Amino acid sequence: MADISRCTVIVLAAQRTGVVNPLASRAGVSHKCLAPIAGTALINHVMDVIAASPEVAKVRVMVEPDGQEALAPLLAPYRDRGLAVDLVSSAENIVESVLLGAQGQDAPFIVTTADNVLLTRKAFVATLGALETHDAAMNLAAKPSVQAIHPEAQRRFYEFRDEGYANCNLYGIAGPHAFGAAEVFREGGQFMKNPKRLITAFGLFNIFLFRFKLLTLQSAVGRMSKRFGVNVAALVPDDGAQAVDVDNERTYEVAEMVLKQRAAAGS
């Protein structure tokens, strides 16, 4: 479906309006993505993987205007090496930010977050590759692989009939036609606080099947694809670390442990 030889990467680096992130406060920086981990700012761990991917034509970093001045020096080395990197003012919610990041850019798109410090080239390539045959791709790591990283690596899992899965902040979008499914998240996706919106988005019968674990992951994704009219690939990386982003002190410590292990192993 998509020509995966070149892509645009959208990196979500903004923080919630009116919320002061504890990790940012501890590090004395304005945004969490600027906080150091294993000696390097969070966003640089992500950018290093992106910059090592020859398929990347452009990177769009979505962040509030008040964070752009601080981010610019961290992104300058990538620009100096010839990578096209734009700082773009983010919107109030994730979907609007992604749409802004994609505006006027070449498809396909890879979307990730600036705190996804354990992102690997392997996961990046697999997500991009899925867009050759699918409209969109998402990554979910199986519970055993996540817990093999650390028992506290992730505490929340989506429970399906076959296994529990944790979300990875790595998505692929083949083109503008695939953005339609994301519209249900435009108001923030707070479905659990708004059951009516949940039912409208996914359908009452689908919710029933999920609630009682009557669906495997792949059958659930098949139903979701049919519901939204897009062909979605659910990728399950072997590396459970792909489901560990830096959300809080607990996941910071787990991510730092993995980064140090990788450094010691030379990977």
C-alpha positions in Angstrom: 0.0 0.0 0.0 2.7 2.5 1.0 6.1 3.2 -0.4 8.3 2.5 2.7 11.6 3.6 1.2 11.0 7.1 2.6 8.8 8.2 5.6 8.0 11.1 7.9 8.5 10.6 11.7 6.3 12.5 14.1 7.7 12.7 17.6 5.3 13.8 20.3 7.2 15.8 22.9 4.6 18.0 24.5 3.2 17.7 28.0 -0.2 18.0 29.4 -1.5 21.5 29.7 -1.2 22.8 33.2 0.7 19.8 34.5 4.2 20.0 35.8 6.0 16.7 35.2 7.7 15.4 38.3 10.7 14.0 36.3 11.1 17.4 34.7 11.0 19.2 38.0 13.5 16.8 39.5 15.9 17.5 36.6 15.3 21.3 36.7 14.0 21.4 33.1 10.8 22.6 31.5 9.8 19.4 29.7 10.2 15.7 30.6 11.8 15.0 27.2 14.7 17.2 28.3 15.4 15.2 31.4 18.6 13.1 31.3 18.6 9.3 31.5 21.8 7.3 31.3 23.6 10.5 30.6 21.5 11.7 27.7 18.2 13.6 27.4 15.2 11.3 26.8 14.5 12.7 23.4 18.0 12.1 22.2 17.7 8.4 22.8 14.7 8.4 20.5 16.3 10.7 17.9 19.5 8.5 17.8 17.4 5.5 16.5 15.5 7.7 14.1 18.7 9.3 12.7 20.2 5.8 12.1 17.2 4.9 9.9 17.9 5.8 6.3 14.2 5.6 5.4 13.5 8.8 7.4 13.0 11.8 5.1 11.9 14.2 7.8 11.3 14.4 11.5 8.6 16.6 13.0 8.9 17.2 16.7 5.7 18.3 18.3 6.1 20.5 21.4 4.7 23.7 22.9 6.3 27.0 21.8 7.8 27.5 25.3 9.7 24.2 24.9 11.2 24.8 21.5 14.1 27.1 22.5 15.3 24.5 25.0 14.9 21.6 22.5 16.7 23.3 19.6 20.2 22.7 20.8 19.5 19.0 21.4 18.3 18.6 17.8 21.0 20.7 16.1 23.5 17.8 15.8 21.0 15.8 13.8 20.4 18.7 11.5 24.2 19.2 11.1 24.4 15.6 9.9 21.8 16.3 7.2 18.6 15.1 8.9 15.6 17.3 8.2 14.1 18.1 11.7 11.3 20.6 12.2 10.1 21.9 15.6 6.3 22.3 15.3 3.9 23.8 17.8 1.8 21.0 19.3 -2.0 21.1 19.6 -4.1 20.5 22.8 -4.5 16.8 22.2 -2.6 13.9 20.6 -4.7 13.5 17.5 -4.6 17.2 16.6 -0.8 17.2 17.1 -0.3 14.1 14.8 -2.5 15.7 12.1 -0.5 18.9 12.4 2.8 17.0 12.2 1.6 15.2 9.1 0.3 18.3 7.3 2.0 18.9 4.0 4.5 16.0 4.6 5.1 12.8 2.7 3.5 9.6 3.8 3.9 7.0 5.3 4.2 8.2 8.9 5.8 6.7 11.9 4.5 8.2 15.2 6.3 7.8 18.5 6.9 9.7 21.7 9.9 11.6 23.1 10.0 9.4 26.2 10.1 6.1 24.2 13.8 5.8 25.1 14.0 2.0 24.5 12.9 2.2 20.9 15.0 0.0 18.7 15.8 0.0 15.0 14.2 -3.5 14.7 10.8 -2.2 16.0 11.0 0.8 13.8 11.7 -1.2 10.7 8.9 -3.7 11.5 6.4 -1.0 11.9 7.3 0.7 8.7 7.3 -2.6 6.9 3.8 -3.4 8.0 2.6 -0.4 6.0 3.4 -2.2 2.8 0.3 -4.3 3.4 -1.8 -2.4 6.0 -3.3 1.1 6.4 -2.0 1.4 10.0 0.2 -0.5 12.5 0.4 -0.5 16.2 2.7 -2.4 18.6 1.7 -4.3 21.7 4.1 -6.4 23.7 2.9 -9.6 25.4 2.9 -9.7 29.2 5.6 -12.4 29.6 8.1 -10.5 27.5 7.4 -7.3 29.4 7.7 -8.9 32.8 10.9 -10.6 31.7 12.4 -7.1 31.5 11.5 -6.4 35.0 8.5 -7.4 37.2 7.5 -3.8 37.5 8.2 -2.8 33.9 4.5 -2.4 33.3 1.5 -2.7 35.6 -1.4 -2.4 33.2 -2.2 -4.8 30.4 -5.1 -5.2 28.0 -6.3 -8.7 28.7 -7.4 -10.7 25.7 -8.3 -14.4 25.5 -4.9 -15.4 24.4 -2.7 -13.1 26.5 -2.3 -9.8 28.2 -0.6 -7.0 26.2 0.9 -3.7 26.9 0.9 -0.7 24.6 4.1 0.4 22.9 4.3 4.0 21.9 5.1 3.2 18.2 2.6 3.5 15.4 2.5 3.5 11.6 0.1 5.3 9.3 0.2 4.5 5.6 -1.4 7.8 4.5 -4.1 10.4 5.1 -6.9 7.8 4.5 -5.9 6.0 7.7 -6.3 9.0 10.0 -10.0 8.6 10.1 -9.9 5.9 12.9 -8.0 8.4 15.1 -10.9 10.8 15.1 -12.4 9.0 18.1 -9.5 10.2 20.2 -9.7 13.8 19.2 -11.2 14.8 22.6 -8.6 13.0 24.6 -9.8 9.4 24.5 -11.1 9.4 28.1 -13.4 6.5 27.3 -13.5 5.0 30.8 -14.9 8.3 32.1 -17.4 8.6 29.3 -19.0 5.2 28.6 -21.3 6.7 25.9 -18.3 7.8 23.9 -16.7 4.3 24.4 -19.9 2.6 23.0 -20.1 5.0 20.1 -16.5 4.5 19.1 -16.2 0.7 19.4 -19.7 -0.6 19.5 -21.5 -2.3 22.4 -21.0 -5.8 21.2 -17.3 -5.4 20.7 -17.0 -4.0 24.2 -18.9 -6.9 25.6 -16.5 -9.4 23.8 -13.5 -7.6 25.1 -14.8 -7.2 28.6 -15.3 -11.0 29.0 -12.0 -11.9 27.2 -13.8 -13.6 24.3 -11.4 -12.1 21.7 -7.8 -12.8 20.9 -5.7 -9.8 20.1 -5.7 -10.5 16.4 -9.5 -11.1 16.3 -10.1 -7.9 18.2 -7.9 -5.9 15.8 -9.8 -7.5 12.9 -13.1 -6.2 14.4 -11.5 -2.8 15.0 -10.3 -2.7 11.4 -13.8 -3.4 10.1 -15.4 -0.9 12.5 -13.1 2.0 11.3 -12.7 0.9 7.7 -8.9 0.6 7.9 -6.7 -2.5 7.8 -4.7 -2.4 11.0 -1.7 -4.6 11.8 -1.2 -5.5 15.4 2.6 -6.1 15.8 3.9 -8.0 18.8 7.6 -7.4 19.3 9.7 -10.0 21.0 11.4 -7.3 23.0 9.1 -6.5 26.0 11.2 -3.3 26.6 9.3 -1.7 23.7 6.3 -1.3 26.1 8.4 0.6 28.6 8.4 4.4 28.2 9.5 6.9 30.8 6.2 7.9 32.5 7.3 8.1 36.2 10.0 7.2 38.7 9.3 3.5 38.4 9.6 3.3 34.6 12.5 5.7 34.6 14.5 3.3 36.8 13.5 0.3 34.6 14.4 2.1 31.4 17.7 3.3 32.8 18.5 -0.2 33.8 17.9 -1.5 30.3 19.9 1.3 28.7 22.8 0.5 30.9 22.5 -3.2 30.0 22.5 -2.4 26.3 25.5 -0.1 26.7 27.4 -2.8 28.6 26.5 -5.3 25.8 27.6 -2.8 23.2 24.1 -2.7 21.6 
